[in-house]
């Protein structure tokens, strides 16, 4: 079994344990291979920490570090205390045994509680995989950092922290229709009745991370550049640095599928680069509209997955957009947001099975497009 097959077995195992969390597990797999950080947004009780814990347990020689941050968390709790023996000799050396600087998988819950005392060291660790404290500088063995929070940061000073997480994932409660399966899987997990755990070594993951850098992106680079321009025009910030790093996620999607070159459907990962919850639907609309033109059997499973649309929600969205266009003075960027949302809604409308509902909503959408064209 090669390294990719081992990783996919691990991801399959975790998905089997956490019903309804396939999207999150697949995205964590992509982040792991891309060696990029992932952020989970969601309320308590949505299995954020449990998923990371199980994934880290499947790294056979890895060390897991998990911590819940508060406003009063001190650097010693994350990075380790100063070594008292060496402190007597006048040396400031951190004893990192069992702490974050020695971990291969790091999960920081309520990440935005990070205070100024640990923020700078944390930013450097997340961005450069380096721990620096005084004269100490240490390269971190971390394969991936995962942060989680119940809410997005309100303080502007914490936006830099969110920016260090390239992949952003919404983690909600499982669909009520799947609750029975969730209860069975949870009961098995509580009673340790799961099948024998598949494993992959840290060295094998690092080999995959290196292999990811060799994926050929030439066939999709033009479309990728067009998307970056489109997102910037819509008001979604994609800096040059982020644009470069996002290529790692695209390459990781291709590698997980066993390919050496990226295809158009690998751009599905770009749906998860939002800064606000309002941008989630906009990104889905833009990206889905592009990748659905070339969905093949080679595509990543998440690229072909689209949530079934609710006609009532769609008509509410159309009415909201119509009201916004007619009654508000919109900037150029805000106008583009409305148009992008309307394109997304129009695409979703095509997936409605009830012909009468579909026809009614399409008529409303066409009417709004006519109003938009008249005012441009």
N, C-alpha and C positions, 0 to 999 in steps of 0.2 A: 504494500500500500504506500503510495507516494504521499508527500506532505499535504498537497491540496486535498486528497481523499481523506487524510487524517483530520484535517481541519473541518471539512464538511461533515464528517461523522460526529465530531464534537458539537457543531452547531445543530445538527439534527437531534442529538441527544438532549441538548438544552431546550430546544423547541418542543420536544415531546414532554418535557417536565413542566413547561410553562405554556399552557394552552392559550392561544390568541395573541401570543407575543412573537410570532414569526418575524414580523417586520423589524422589531427592536433587535432581536438576536441576529438577523441577517446584517443589519446596519452595524452592529458591534463587530461582526466578523469582517466586514469591509474596513472599518476603522482600524482593527487590529493589524490587518495585512498592510494597510496604507501607512501604519504607524502614526496615525493622527488621533487627536483626542475627541471624545464624544461626550455630549451633554444630554441628559435625560430630564425632561420637564414633565412633572406630573404630581398628583396628590399622593399622600401617604397610602400605603397598602396596595400599590400597583406593581409590586415585586421588583422594583428597580435594583435594590441591593442584593436580593436573592439571586437574580439572573447573573449579576457580575460575580457573585461568590461562586456559583456553580461553574461558570466559564473559567474562572481562575483555578478551580479545583481540577479542571481537565488539563491544565498545564502541569505536567508531572513533576518537574523540578523547579517550579516557580514559587515565589513567595507573594502572598496577597497582603495588601495593606488597605484597611477600610477604616474611615473615621467620619464621625458626625461633627461638623464644625459649628461652633457657637461664636457669639461676639467676643467671648472671653478666652477663646482657644489661644494658647501660647505656642511659639515656635517649637519649644521642647516637645510638645505633644505630637507634632507632625514629623519633625526632623530628628528628634532625639536630644537628650541633655548633653551638656558639656561633660567630657571625661574628667571626673574629679581627680584621678591620679595624675593626669597630665596638667591639670589646672594648678596643682601644687608647684609644678616646675615652671609656671608662667606661660604654658601653652594653651591656647583656646582651640581644643579639638572636640568635635562632636562625636558622641558615641551613637552611631546610627543603627546598632543591632536591633533588628525587629521593627525598624521604623521605615518611613516612606523612601529614603534614599537607597534602601536595599531591596525594595519590592519590584517584582516584575509586572504585577497588575495592581493599579492604584484606583481606589474608589473613594471620592470625597463627597459625602452627602451634605446638603445645604451649603453648597460651595460659596454662595454669595454672602454668607455670614463671615467670610474671611476678613479679618481686621488689618489695619495698616502694618501691624507688627510682623505679619507673615506674608503680606501681599506681594512684596517685591521678590522674595525668595520663591514664592509659589509661581509667579508669572514667569520667572526664568526657568523653573523646573518644567512647566508646561510647554514653553516655547522652544527651549533649547535642549531639554533633557539634561540639564546641568544643575547641580546643587552648589550654591555659593553662600558661604557664611564667614564673614571676616576674611581671613587669608585662605580659608579652605575652598577648594574647588574640586568637585567630584562629578564624574560623568555617571548619569543614572542608568541603571539597567532596565528601566521601565519599558515594557512592550507597548503599553497604552495607559493613558489616564482617562478615567470616566468621572465626570462631575454630575451632580443631580441637584434639583431644587424644586420646590413647590410653586415658585413664581420666578419670573424674569427680574433682573435687577432694576431698581428704581433710581439708585444713585448713579450719576454719570461716571464716577470714579471706578465703578465696577464693570463698566462696559468693556474695558481692556481685558478683564478676566473672561467674560463671555467670548470675546474675540479669539481667545486661545483654544476654544473648542470648535473645530472646523465643522463637525457633524452635530446637528441638533435634532433630537428625536422627541416627539410628543408621546408620553406614556400614560394612557388612560385606563379606566376600568374595562374589563373584558365585556364584550357584547353579551347581554342577558341570555341569548340563545345558546351560548357556550358555557353557561354557568355550571351545568351538570358535569360537563367534561372537566371543568376547572376543579370542581370539588373532588372528583375521582383522582385526578392527577395530583392535587394537593395532599389528599389522604395517603397516596402511595409515597409521596415525597416525605411526608411527616413520619411514615413508618419504614423508611429506607427500603421500599420495595422496588426501587428503580432497577433497570437492567445494569449490568456491569458497565462502569464508566469508561468511555473511550478517552485516550490521552494523546497529547502532542507535546513535544519538548520545547523549551525556550529556544534552543538552537534551531529547531525545525521552523519555528515561527520567524526567527530572524532570517533564515534562509529564504522564506517566502517574502519577507519584507524587502530583501535585496532583489529577489526575482521580480517583484512588483515594479521596480525602477526600470526594468528592461522591456516592459510592455510597449508595443508599438501603438502610438496614438495618432499617427499621421492621417489615417482615414477619417477621423472625426474632429480634427483640430479646427477646421474652418467652421463647422457647425457650433463647436464649443465657443469660439471667438464671437460668433454672432449672438449666442445666448448671453454671454457676458455683457455685450453692448446693450442687448434688449433689457437685461435686468437692471443695468445702470440707468437706462432711460425711464424705467418703471419706478425708480427710487430705492431699489434694493442695492445696498452697498456691497460691491465686490472690488476690494482693493487689488492692486497688482500682485501683492504678496499672496492674498487669498486665492487669486486666479491661478497662480502657479501651483499652490499646494493642493487645490481641488483636483488637479490632474492625477494626484496620488489615489484619490477615491475612485476615479473613473478606471484607472489601471487596476485597482484592487478588485473591482466588479468583474473585469475581464478575466483576471487570474483565478478568482474563485470558480468561474465557469470553465476553467481549464483551457483558456485561450491565451495566445501570445500577442494578440492584437485587439484593440478596443473597437466596438461597433456602436452604432448610433444608440441602441437601447441602453448602453452602459451609462448614458447621461442621466439615467433615472436617479442617480445619487444626488444630483443637483437640487432635488426637491427638498433637501434637508439642510439647507444653508440659510434658513430664515433668521432674522433678528427679532421679529415680533410675531405673535400668533396670527395677526392679520395677514402676514405675508405667506402663510402656509398654503392657502387656497390659490393665491396668485402664482406661486411657484409650481403647484400641481398643474394648473391650467397651462402655463407656458411649456413646461417640460413634457407633460403627457401629450400635448398637441404635436410635439416634435417626434418623440420616440414611437408613438403608435403607428407612424408611417413605415417603420421597419422593425416589427416584432417578429423574430424568427425563433426556431427551436434552440438557437444558440444563446438566446437572451437570458439574463438573470431572472429567476422566478419573480422577484419583486418588481421587475420592469413591466411585467404583463398583468400585474394585479391592480385593479381599479375598484374602489368601493362602489357598491350599488347606490345610485342616486335616489334621494327621497323627493318626489315631485313637489310636496308642500314646501320643503326647504328651498328648492330651486326657485319656485315662484316668489317666495318671500325675498330671496336674494335679488331677483330681477326687479321687484317693486322697490327694494331699498336702493338699488343702483339708479333706477329711473328718478326717484325722489332726490337723490344726491346730485344727479346731473342737472335737474331742472331748478332746484332751490338753493344751490350753494355756488359761491364763486370759487371755482377750482383753479389751482395752478396747473401749469403744463404737466408736471409730474403726476398730480392728482387725477388729471384727465386720463393719462396713460394707465393709471391704476384701475380706474373704472372700466376702461376699454379692455384691459387684460382680464379683469374679473368677468366681464360679459362674455369674452371669448371662451373662458373656462366653463362658464355656465352653459353656453351654447353647445360645447362639446359634451358636457354631462347630460344635457337634454337628449342627445342622440342615443343614450343608453337606457332611456325610460321605456319600459315594455308596454305600458298602457297607451294605445294609439291616441285616444281622446285627450289624455293629459299632455302627451307629447305635443300634439297639434296646438293646443291652447297656449302652452308655454312658448313654443316656437313663434307663434303670432305676436306674443308680448315682446319677445326678444327682437324680432324684426322691426316692430314699432319703435323700440328704443334706439336701435341702430339708425333708423331714419332721422330721429331727433338729433342724434349725435352728429350725423353727416350734415345736417342743416346748419348746425352751429359752428362747424369747423371752417 
